[in-house]
Amino acid sequence: MSEKSDNKSAPDKSKYSQQVGEMAALKLKAQRHATQTVWSGLGMMGLVGWSVTIPTLLGAALGIWIDKHYSGTHSWTLALLAMGLGLGCFNAWRWVSKEERAIHEEGDEDE
């Protein structure tokens, strides 16, 4: 009877060993990517910030220049500032969406 119980426990041990191995591999992968994730996150914040700031400032500067040289009833500064902000936010949203897709695709490939 002891032989039957040994045969039954061998596949259980193998399955358990496989699960432990998979969990260890996931933990090692997470540790490897932890430092990359921190720096990537900081870089992403900087990129998103600048991708919004630059078009906004350019729009405002162009609006100020137009208002100085061609006076009118409407404020070009405000209009172009809003357009630059909208363009910058759209650009940042597109970049973040692209990075999010890449992260999810990378995660799917690893599984």
C-alpha positions as CSV (number, residue, x, y, z in Angstrom):
1,M,0.0,0.0,0.0
2,S,2.8,2.4,0.6
3,E,3.8,2.1,-3.0
4,K,0.4,3.4,-4.1
5,S,0.7,6.4,-1.8
6,D,4.2,7.1,-3.1
7,N,3.0,7.1,-6.7
8,K,0.2,9.5,-5.8
9,S,2.4,11.9,-4.0
10,A,5.0,12.1,-6.8
11,P,2.7,14.0,-9.3
12,D,1.6,16.2,-6.4
13,K,5.2,17.1,-5.6
14,S,5.9,17.8,-9.2
15,K,2.9,20.1,-9.6
16,Y,3.9,21.9,-6.3
17,S,7.5,22.3,-7.5
18,Q,6.3,23.7,-10.8
19,Q,4.1,26.3,-9.0
20,V,6.9,27.3,-6.7
21,G,9.2,27.6,-9.7
22,E,6.7,29.8,-11.5
23,M,6.2,32.0,-8.5
24,A,10.0,32.4,-8.0
25,A,10.4,33.3,-11.7
26,L,7.7,36.0,-11.3
27,K,9.3,37.4,-8.2
28,L,12.7,37.6,-10.0
29,K,11.1,39.3,-13.0
30,A,9.5,41.9,-10.7
31,Q,12.8,42.6,-8.9
32,R,14.6,43.1,-12.2
33,H,12.0,45.5,-13.6
34,A,11.5,47.4,-10.3
35,T,14.4,49.9,-10.9
36,Q,13.5,50.2,-14.6
37,T,9.9,51.0,-13.6
38,V,10.9,53.8,-11.2
39,W,13.1,55.5,-13.7
40,S,10.7,54.9,-16.5
41,G,7.9,56.4,-14.4
42,L,10.0,59.5,-13.6
43,G,11.0,59.9,-17.3
44,M,7.3,59.5,-18.3
45,M,6.3,62.2,-15.9
46,G,8.9,64.5,-17.4
47,L,7.9,63.7,-20.9
48,V,4.2,64.2,-20.2
49,G,4.9,67.4,-18.5
50,W,7.0,68.8,-21.3
51,S,4.6,67.5,-24.0
52,V,1.9,69.7,-22.4
53,T,4.0,72.7,-21.4
54,I,5.8,73.3,-24.7
55,P,2.7,73.6,-27.0
56,T,0.9,75.7,-24.3
57,L,3.8,78.1,-24.0
58,L,4.3,78.3,-27.8
59,G,0.6,79.0,-28.3
60,A,0.7,81.8,-25.7
61,A,3.9,83.3,-27.2
62,L,2.4,83.3,-30.7
63,G,-0.8,84.8,-29.3
64,I,1.1,87.6,-27.6
65,W,2.9,88.3,-30.8
66,I,-0.2,88.4,-32.9
67,D,-2.0,90.6,-30.3
68,K,0.9,93.1,-30.3
69,H,1.1,93.3,-34.1
70,Y,-2.5,92.9,-35.2
71,S,-4.8,94.3,-32.5
72,G,-8.4,93.2,-32.7
73,T,-11.5,92.6,-30.6
74,H,-10.5,89.0,-29.7
75,S,-7.6,87.8,-27.6
76,W,-5.3,85.6,-29.7
77,T,-3.2,85.0,-26.6
78,L,-6.1,83.2,-24.8
79,A,-7.3,81.4,-27.9
80,L,-3.9,80.0,-28.8
81,L,-3.0,79.3,-25.2
82,A,-6.1,77.1,-25.0
83,M,-5.3,75.5,-28.4
84,G,-1.8,74.7,-27.3
85,L,-3.0,73.2,-24.0
86,G,-5.5,71.1,-25.8
87,L,-2.9,69.9,-28.3
88,G,-0.4,69.2,-25.5
89,C,-3.0,67.2,-23.5
90,F,-3.9,65.2,-26.6
91,N,-0.2,64.5,-27.3
92,A,0.4,63.4,-23.7
93,W,-2.7,61.1,-23.7
94,R,-1.6,59.5,-27.0
95,W,1.9,58.9,-25.6
96,V,0.6,57.4,-22.3
97,S,-1.8,55.2,-24.2
98,K,1.0,53.9,-26.4
99,E,3.2,53.1,-23.4
100,E,0.3,51.4,-21.6
101,R,-0.3,49.2,-24.7
102,A,3.3,48.3,-24.8
103,I,3.4,47.4,-21.1
104,H,0.3,45.1,-21.5
105,E,1.7,43.5,-24.6
106,E,5.0,42.8,-22.8
107,G,3.1,41.3,-19.9
108,D,1.1,39.0,-22.2
109,E,4.2,37.8,-24.0
110,D,5.8,36.9,-20.6
111,E,2.9,34.7,-19.6
